[in-house]
Amino acid sequence: MALPVDNASGVRVKIANEELWRQFHKHTTEMIVTKSGRKLFPKVEYQLEGLQADANYALVLHIERVDDIRYKFTNGEWVAAGRADPRTPSRPIHHQDGISQSGKAWMRGVVCFDRVKLTNSAQDIGPNVQLYSMHKYRPVLHVYRINDALPYSPTSMYQQMQNQLIPVAIVSNPIMDFIAVTAYQNQNVIKLKIEHNPFAKGFREGAERKRSLSISPNNSSSPSPSSKRLSRGSTHSDIGTFSKYEPSVLMRSPPTAITPMGHYTLPAPNWSYSMWNPSAYMFAPMINPLNPYQFPMQPP
């Protein structure tokens, strides 16, 4: 859903992966927030039409809070649980390809903000977006046309662009609403993440591991093969593979009492040292007086 600011602009913006967002929206989308930052899935993707090919445009994304409610997941659904935490200013997110590009470049294909990361750390001063867990948010895209006719001012690039930005469209769609969480709550959301996110490797491996354990014939209270091999009442077939390497183990009966460790006496080393003789070194520089084997030494 595109909301044009200037009706004469003719700019049209749509969510490129809108159908995927709708599937998640049915179950209330959840996004993980971590201290180091976690990427969004579904991705924030748009397709733009109606831009002037030769004009320059800037795309700015904001993650805005939807309401002042704190949520909790109970009985399979998200419900209100009280007032939200105080709002924090929304940090503007610029596209990784540059703050501004020509209209032709923006309309060339899908515009994806796939490097945005969500964090719950108040100390994060990097490009990550700080969110409160158990609060609802929405990605909002602002499209600006850059007025290149304005003269250059000796200010920072961002401040100069702020003075040159002409808003032409705002894209805010409730199907992109999500609740920030530190761990997924809804199993339906987890299934969708596994099904559509190629990077959900950890969930896939965990599910496959649980599945294999549930159908494994060895998944019972019977002892493991290793415990069978080492049990006192083991038969020859139980430890056949072990006896192939250690046949003496089969002939050894278990000890009936604790045997103390034996005491060993190491012989004292018998080393001999040559006495220091300065005269020998002075008159025979090719011989090292400290070398008992009298190997020839290289001249200095």
C-alpha positions in Angstrom: 0.0 0.0 0.0 1.6 3.3 -1.1 0.5 6.6 0.3 1.6 9.3 -2.1 2.4 12.6 -0.5 2.3 14.6 -3.7 -0.7 13.4 -5.8 1.0 14.7 -8.9 4.2 12.7 -8.4 2.7 9.5 -9.8 5.1 7.4 -7.7 3.8 3.9 -6.9 5.5 1.6 -4.4 4.4 -2.0 -3.6 5.8 -4.7 -1.3 7.7 -7.1 -3.5 7.2 -10.1 -1.3 3.7 -9.1 -0.1 2.3 -12.7 -0.3 5.0 -14.0 2.1 4.3 -11.2 4.6 0.6 -12.1 4.4 1.3 -15.7 5.4 3.2 -14.6 8.5 0.7 -11.9 9.3 -2.0 -14.5 9.7 -0.1 -15.8 12.8 1.3 -12.4 13.9 4.8 -12.1 12.6 7.7 -12.3 15.1 11.2 -10.9 14.7 14.1 -11.9 16.9 16.1 -9.2 18.6 19.6 -9.9 20.1 22.4 -7.9 21.6 24.6 -8.2 18.5 21.6 -7.7 16.1 19.5 -10.1 14.0 18.2 -9.6 10.4 14.5 -9.5 9.6 12.7 -12.3 7.8 10.6 -11.9 5.8 12.9 -9.4 4.2 11.9 -5.8 3.6 11.6 -5.6 -0.2 9.9 -3.0 -2.4 9.3 -2.3 -6.1 9.0 1.3 -7.3 7.3 2.7 -10.4 6.7 6.1 -11.7 10.0 7.7 -10.7 11.6 10.2 -13.1 14.4 8.3 -14.7 17.0 11.1 -14.6 16.0 12.6 -11.2 17.7 11.5 -8.0 15.8 9.9 -5.1 16.5 8.9 -1.6 14.9 5.9 0.2 14.8 6.0 4.0 13.4 3.2 6.1 12.1 3.6 9.6 11.1 0.8 12.0 8.2 2.6 13.8 6.3 1.4 16.9 2.7 0.7 16.1 1.1 1.4 19.5 1.8 1.9 23.2 0.9 -1.7 24.3 3.2 -4.4 25.7 2.2 -7.8 24.5 2.5 -11.4 25.8 1.9 -14.7 24.2 -0.6 -16.9 26.0 -3.0 -19.7 25.0 -1.6 -19.6 21.4 -2.2 -15.9 20.7 -0.7 -12.5 21.4 -2.7 -10.3 23.9 -2.2 -7.0 25.5 -0.3 -7.2 28.8 0.0 -3.5 29.9 1.5 -0.2 28.9 4.6 -0.1 26.7 8.0 1.2 27.5 8.8 4.8 26.7 9.2 5.4 23.0 12.7 6.0 21.5 13.4 8.0 18.4 13.3 5.9 15.2 16.7 5.7 13.6 16.7 6.4 9.8 18.0 3.5 7.7 19.5 4.2 4.3 19.9 1.6 1.6 23.2 -0.1 1.4 23.7 0.9 -2.2 23.8 4.6 -1.3 21.8 7.4 0.1 20.6 8.5 -3.3 20.3 7.0 -6.7 18.6 7.9 -10.0 15.0 6.9 -10.5 16.1 4.6 -13.3 18.4 2.7 -10.8 15.7 2.4 -8.2 13.2 1.0 -10.7 15.7 -1.5 -12.2 14.6 -4.3 -9.8 13.6 -5.2 -6.3 14.9 -2.8 -3.6 15.8 -4.9 -0.6 16.8 -3.7 2.9 18.4 -7.0 3.8 21.2 -5.7 6.0 19.0 -4.2 8.6 19.6 -5.8 12.0 17.4 -5.6 15.1 18.9 -5.2 18.6 17.7 -4.9 22.2 20.9 -3.3 23.4 20.6 0.3 24.6 24.4 0.6 24.3 24.4 -0.2 20.6 25.7 2.8 18.7 26.1 1.0 15.3 23.8 0.7 12.4 21.5 -1.7 14.2 17.9 -0.6 15.1 17.1 -0.8 18.8 13.7 -2.3 19.7 11.9 -3.3 22.9 10.9 -7.0 23.0 7.2 -7.7 23.4 6.3 -4.5 21.5 4.8 -4.2 18.0 6.6 -2.5 15.1 6.2 -1.8 11.4 8.7 -1.0 8.6 7.8 2.3 7.0 9.4 3.5 3.8 9.8 7.2 2.9 10.6 8.1 -0.7 12.2 11.5 -1.3 13.1 13.3 -4.5 16.3 15.3 -4.2 16.2 18.9 -5.4 19.5 19.2 -7.2 18.8 22.9 -8.1 19.6 24.1 -4.5 23.1 25.5 -4.2 25.8 23.5 -2.2 26.1 24.5 1.4 29.2 24.0 3.6 27.4 21.6 5.9 27.5 17.8 6.3 26.1 15.7 3.5 23.2 14.5 5.5 22.2 18.0 6.7 22.4 19.3 3.1 20.3 16.4 1.8 17.7 17.1 4.6 17.2 20.5 3.1 17.0 19.1 -0.4 14.6 16.2 0.2 11.1 16.5 -1.2 8.7 13.8 0.1 6.9 12.0 -2.7 5.6 8.8 -1.1 5.2 6.9 2.3 4.7 3.1 2.3 3.1 1.9 5.6 1.3 -1.5 5.5 -0.1 -3.3 8.5 0.7 -6.7 7.0 4.3 -5.9 7.8 3.6 -5.5 11.5 5.7 -7.7 13.8 6.4 -8.2 17.5 10.0 -8.1 18.7 10.9 -11.2 20.7 14.0 -12.7 22.1 12.7 -16.2 21.3 10.0 -17.3 19.0 6.7 -18.0 20.7 4.3 -19.3 18.0 5.0 -22.7 16.5 3.3 -21.6 13.3 5.7 -18.8 12.9 8.6 -21.2 13.4 7.3 -23.5 10.7 7.1 -20.6 8.2 10.6 -19.5 9.1 11.9 -23.0 8.5 10.0 -23.4 5.3 10.9 -20.1 3.6 14.1 -18.9 5.2 17.1 -20.7 3.7 19.2 -19.5 6.7 17.0 -21.2 9.3 19.6 -24.0 9.5 19.5 -24.3 13.3 15.8 -24.9 13.4 16.0 -27.5 10.6 18.7 -29.5 12.2 17.0 -29.4 15.6 13.7 -30.6 14.1 15.4 -33.4 12.2 17.4 -34.5 15.2 14.2 -34.7 17.3 12.5 -36.6 14.5 15.3 -39.1 14.2 15.4 -39.7 18.0 11.6 -40.2 18.1 11.6 -42.9 15.4 15.0 -44.5 16.3 14.7 -48.2 17.5 17.4 -47.5 20.0 15.5 -44.7 21.6 14.5 -46.7 24.7 15.6 -47.4 28.2 18.0 -50.2 27.1 21.7 -49.5 27.6 23.8 -48.1 24.8 26.2 -50.4 22.9 29.1 -49.0 24.7 27.6 -49.8 28.1 26.8 -53.3 26.9 30.5 -53.8 25.9 31.7 -52.6 29.3 29.1 -54.3 31.5 30.3 -57.1 33.8 27.9 -59.7 32.4 28.8 -59.1 28.8 29.0 -62.0 26.4 31.8 -62.5 23.9 29.6 -61.2 21.1 28.9 -58.0 23.0 32.6 -57.1 23.1 33.7 -58.8 19.9 34.9 -55.6 18.3 36.7 -54.6 21.5 38.5 -58.0 21.9 39.9 -57.7 18.4 42.2 -55.0 19.6 42.6 -56.0 23.3 42.4 -59.8 23.6 44.1 -59.7 27.1 41.1 -57.8 28.5 38.9 -60.9 28.1 41.3 -63.0 30.1 41.5 -60.6 32.9 39.1 -61.0 35.8 37.8 -57.9 37.6 39.7 -56.9 40.7 38.2 -57.9 44.1 39.9 -55.1 46.0 41.5 -51.8 45.3 45.2 -52.3 44.3 47.5 -49.5 45.4 49.7 -48.0 42.8 53.2 -49.5 42.7 56.2 -47.5 43.7 59.0 -47.0 41.3 62.5 -45.9 41.9 64.2 -43.9 39.2 68.0 -44.2 38.9 69.9 -41.0 39.7 71.4 -39.4 36.7 75.2 -39.8 36.4 76.4 -36.7 34.7 80.0 -35.6 34.5 81.2 -32.1 33.9 84.5 -30.8 32.6 86.2 -28.2 34.7 86.7 -24.7 33.4 90.3 -24.2 32.2 90.9 -20.7 30.8 94.3 -21.6 29.6 93.0 -24.5 27.6 90.5 -22.2 25.9 93.2 -19.6 25.2 95.7 -21.9 23.7 93.2 -24.2 21.9 90.5 -21.9 20.6 89.2 -24.6 18.2 88.3 -26.8 21.1 85.3 -26.0 23.4 86.4 -26.9 27.0 82.8 -27.2 28.1 82.1 -29.9 25.5 83.0 -33.3 27.2 83.0 -34.9 23.7 85.6 -32.5 22.4 83.8 -31.8 19.0 85.7 -29.3 16.8 84.1 -25.9 16.9 83.9 -23.4 14.0 86.4 -20.6 14.2 84.9 -17.2 15.2 
